[in-house]
Amino acid sequence: MSGITRERLMSRLPRPQRAWTSGNSIELLENGEQHFPAVFDAIRQARHEVIIETFILFEDKVGLELHRVLLEAAARGVSIDLLVDGFGSPDLSDDYLAALMHAGVRVRAFDPRPPLFGRLRTNMFRRMHRKIVVVDGEVAFVGGINFSADHLGDFGPEAKQDYSVRLRGPIVARIHAFARSQIRPRPPWPELPPPQPAGDAEVMFVIRDNFHHRDDIERQYRAAIRAARREVIIANAYFFPGYRLLKTIRQAARRGVRVRLILQGQPDMKIVKTAAGLLHGHLLPAGVEIHEYCKRPLHGKVALVDDSWATVGSSNLDPLSLSLNLEANVMTRDRAFIAELRQNLEGLMANHCTQVQVQPEGGRGRWAMLLDALAYHLTRHFPAWAGWLPAHRPKLTPLRPSTPPALSEPPRSGEVESHRHA
């Protein structure tokens, strides 16, 4: 190829996921109470095909209900592919897998690895962090909600606040093609008609990977914030963005845009609030408002700009999501959707958030100021540091029970770990 590697050639090709697609409907789903019934109902109505990608799948009441609807769909002859992450979902039982395998469901894990020395898990970087469901090539779900009971209010104080979207229309064809492209080896796909127009929303499907789309999601955030004229609202669970995005946020506030961040006030991991707090000294003086959500752990990854742009997806604004994980977000220009999301987020700020106040002059000690400066400059360099980690193409490994498939007993629900930076 005249000295041009395949990787370089591919990087020059058009990036189809950056194209806006019109003629869609987009519906905001809040928490598991709205997301799970919508997904399970779509699977129950499936006639041809179901593709699921999820970071976490637990054998709790949500994972068991997913198991039931998948087995029912498989019994109807529906083609089903389920992809889980090897770090996020390492503990599926033999009974759970055997029933799916016996029914013909193809279950694969992204980069599964046995623990080192019995406990140390070595696959925590470059994880498959996407949450995508596509049914019959007609309806798609994209967002931040895993298949686990900690996305339901009755889970208790640790229940997560999160969002997804339900999509219909031509954008589903792009999501569907992408989801199919991730499955290796490729099964015989059912032939499906293209989705028909379903509304007026313009939608874009954007991914982040470690080869051709390393910073596509971050670029969309920065472009939207640079275009802001009135307001920016970002609700993000794990907030420690790169220097370029941080600079763009500060510049927007300094030119008079009202920038409001909703971050974790009741974090699922203490380091999350600590890391975000290190940036307060750089954001607050620029005029950025910081609201800490204190009702329960915030797990959302959503944002809006004026009446012109919004996003919902799996990508946090931290080093893992922006530089390492495989992510998927949906962007939209639909004014009605943006208005609904704004109303939801303003309700969080009004009823369940505490606003962080600017420290008075001299109110911060030397050590705090030193940590602020260190954190700020760390954001300049973490993309380069992330590049040192191996960007291999992890294999998709079929998951099978350790014993031959037998349907003598249904899968059992057990204790599960719920905090995996999801």
N, C-alpha and C positions, 0 to 999 in steps of 0.2 A: 504493500500500500504506500509505496514511495516514502517510507520512513514514518508514516503516520500510523500510530497504534490504533487498534479498534476502540480503546477507551477514549482517546482524543477525538476520533471521528464521531463516536456516539455523543460526546459532549457538545458537538456543534449542531446536532440535529435539533429541529423544533421541539419544544417541550409542550405536548398537547394538554397537559393538566393545567397549564397557565391560561387556557382559553376560557372566556366567559361563555356559558351556554344558556340560552333563553328558553322559555316555554316550560318552566318547572313549577312545582309546588314545593314549599319548604315549611315544615312545621316544627316548632320548638317543643321538645319534651324535657320535662324537669324531673330529675331523680328517677329512681327505679319504679316509683309508683306509676309514672306515665310511660317510661321506656319499656319495661319488661312486658306489660300487657300488650303493647303495640307490636313488639317483636314476636312474642309468642303467637299472637293472633295471625300475623303475617305467615309464620311458619305453618300454622294449622291450615291455612288456606293455600299453601304451596301446592302447585300441580307438577312442576318439573324440576326445580333446582333450588338449593339453599347453599350459600357460601357464608361462612362465619370466620372472622378473624378476631381474636380477643387476647389481651395480655394476660388476664386472670380469669380462670374458671375454677370455682370451688364446688365441692360436693355438699353445699348447704341447700337450703330450700329453693334458691334460685337455680343453682346448677342442676338440681334434681328435676325441676320443672322443665328446664331446657332439655334435659335427657329424655323426658317423657315425650315432649312434642317432636323431638328429632326422631325417636323410635316410631312414633305414629306416622310421621311423614315418610320415613323410609319404608314402612309397611305398605304405603300407597304407591311405592315405586319412584319416589322423589330422589333425585341425585343429591347427595349431601357431602360437603367437604367442611371439616372443622379444623381450623388452625389455631393452636394455642402457643404461647411463648414458653420456652423451656425454663426460664427463670421465674416467670410469674405464675406458672401452673405446673409445678413439678410433682404433685402428689396425687394424681388421679388414680383411683383404686383399680385393681384388676377387674372387679365386678362391673364397675362403671364402664371401663373400656371394652370388656368382653361383650356386653350387651350391644354396644354401638357397632363393634366389629361384626358380630353375628348378623346384625340387621343390614350390613352393607355400608354403614357410614364410614367414610375415610377420615381418620383422625391423624393429624400430623403435629409435631412439635417443632418449633423454631429453635435450633441450636440447643438441644437438651444435653446436659453434661452431668455426670455423677459428681457429688460433693467430694472435695479434696479433704483427706483426713477425716472423712465422715461428716463434716459440718461446713467447711469453707466452700462456697459456691463461686465458681470461676466464670460464670456467664452473665454477670450483672451489667456488662457493657454491651452496647450495640444490640439492644433488645428489640423484639417485635412488639411495639407498644400500641399499635393501631387497634381501634375498635370499629369494625365494619361488619354489617350484615347486608346481604343482597338476596332477595327472594324472587325467583322467576325472571330476573332481569327487569322487573317492573317497579319494585320498591326497594329503597336502600336506607340504611340507618348508619350514621356516622357520628361519633362523639367521644366522650371520655368515660362512659359507663361500662364497667366490667360485668361479667356474670357472677356476681357475688352479693350476698344478702346485706353487706354493709352499705349498699346504695339504697336501702329501704329505711324509712323512719323508725320502724319498730325494732331496728337493730340496737337502738339505744343511743347514748351520748356520742358514740363513735360513728354514727351513721353519716355518710358523706353527702354534701351538697354538690350536685353535678348536673350536666346537660348533655343532650344529644339532639339530632334532628332526624325527621322522617322525610324522605325525598321521593318524589315521583316526577317523571318527565325525562327528556333526553339526557340530563346529567347522569341518570342511573346507568346509561349505556357506558359512560366513561368509567364509573366506579366498578361496574360489572366486569368490564374488560380488564381493568387493573387487578381486581380480585382473582380472576381466572389466571392472569399472567403470573401470579405469585405461587401457584400450586405446581409442584414437581413431585413425581412425574405427572404429566397431564392426563387426567382420565378422559374417556369419551364424553364430550359435552353434548347435552341436548340442544337442538337448534331452537332458538327462541326469536320471536319477532322483536324488532326494535321498539323501545318504549315510546308511547305517543305523548304529544304535548299535554301538560296537566295543569298549567297555570301561567303566570306572567313573571315569575321570579327569574332573575339572572343569577346563575350559580357557577362557581368554579371549584373544582376538586384539586387539592394541592397535597403532594406528599413530600416527605423528607427521607432520603436514603443516604447511603455512604459512598455513592458513586456519581450519579448524574444530577441529583437534586439535593445537594448537601444543605443548602440554605434557602430553599424556595419559600418555606413557610415564613421564615424571618424576613425575607425580602418583601413579602406581601404585607406583613405588619408594618415595616418601615415605610413602604410606599403609601399605605393608607394614612399613617400618622403624619407623614410629611404633607399630605393633602388636606389635613384637618383644618377647619376654619372656626369651629365652635366648641366641639367637645370630643373627648376620648374617654371611654370607660373600658378598663381591662380588669377582668376577674380571673385570676390565675393562681392555682394552688401552690406551685413551686416557682417562686419568682427570684431569679438571679440571672438576668439577661446579659447578653454580650454587650460589649462596650458600644458598638454601633447602634443597637436598639436602645440602650440606655441614653445615649446622646440624643437620639431622635426624640425620645419622650421628653427629655429636659428642654430641648429646643422648642417643641410644641408649646409647652407650658410658658416659656419665656416670651413667646410671641402672642400670648393672650388666650390660647386655647385652654379651656377648662379640662384638665387631665385628672381623672380619678382612678385610683387603683384599689381593687378589692383583693386583699391578701388574707392569709390564714391568721386568725387570732387564737383559734383553738387547734393548733397543728397536730397532725397525726404523728409527726416526728419533730422533736424539739429543734433540731438543726435547721428545719425549714424556716421557722420564725427568726432564728438567729441570723441566718444568711440574708434574709430580706431586710432585717433590721440594720445590717451593715451598710445598706444603701440609702437609708433614711437621710443621712447628712448630705447627700448629693441630690436627692429628689425634692425634699421639702423646701429648701431654700430657693429652688427654681420655680416654686409655685405648684408642684404636683401634690394633690391631695391623696393621702393614704388612709384607707378605711380597713380595719381589721374585722373580719367576720368571726363572730364569737359564739354563734349558736351551736355549731358543730364543725367538724373538719371540712374545710372547703376543698373540693376536688375538681372544680370546674376549670375549663380552659376556653374562655369565651371573651370576646371583645367587640366593641362597636366604635365607629367614627361618624359623627354627625348623623345625617339620615342616609348616608351613601354607602356604608360598608359595615359588614359584621362577619365574624367567624365563630364557628363552633368546631371543636375537634379533640384530638388526643394529645396535642403538643403543649407541654408546659413551656414556660419561658425560663429555662434553666439549662445548665451545660448538658445534661443527659438528653433532653429532648431536642435542643438546638444543634447539638454537635455529634450525638452518638446514636440515639434511638431511631427506629423506623416509625414514622408518624404519618397521620392523615388528618387533614382539616378540610372543612367546607367553608368557602367564603360566599357571601351573597350581597347583592345590591337591592334587595327587596325592602321597600320602605315599611311595609306593614310588619314584616318579621323584625326589622330593626326596632320599630316602636314597641313591639311586644317584649323583646329582649331588654330594652331600656327600662320599661316599666318593672320588669322582674328584678333587674339589678338595683334600681333605685329603691325598690321595696326592701331588698337586703340591707342597703346602706341606711335606710331610715329606721328599720326595726331591729336589726341584728348586728350592727357594726359599731365599733368605737373608732372615732377619727383620731389619728396620730397627730399630735401637736408639734409645731416647731419648737425646738429647745431654745430658751432664751440665750442671748449672747453670753458666752462664758459658762453656760450650763453643762457643757460636755467636757469631760476630763481629757487629759492628753492621750491616755490609752485608747479611749473611745474614738478620738479623732484619728489616731494612728491606724486603728483597725478599719475605720471608714476608708482611709486613703488606700490601705492595702487591698481591701475588697474591691474598690473601684478600679484599681490598676490590674487586679487579677482578671477582671472582665475583659480587658484588652487582649489577653493572651490565651484564654482557655480554648478557643477554636483551634489554634495552632497546637496546643498541648494534646487536644483530643485527636489530632491527626497522627500523633505518635502511636496511638493504640491501633492494633491490627484491624484493617477494614476488610476482613475476609468475607466471603459469601457463605454464611452459615447454612448448613444443610437442613432441609426439612426432613425429619425422621418420622416414619409411621410409628404411631404409638400402639403397642399391643400389650395385652395382659401377659404377665410372666408365666401364667398357666394357660392351657388351651381354652378357647371360648366355651363357656358353659353358662346357661341361664338358669341355674338352680335357685339363685336368690337375687333380689333386686339390689342395686347399689346402695351402700350405707352412707348416711351423712355422718361426718365426724368433725372434730375440732380442726379449724383451719387458721392459718396465719392471715391477718387482714391488712398488714401494713407493708407494702412492697413498692412504695413510691409509684403508685399506679396512675 
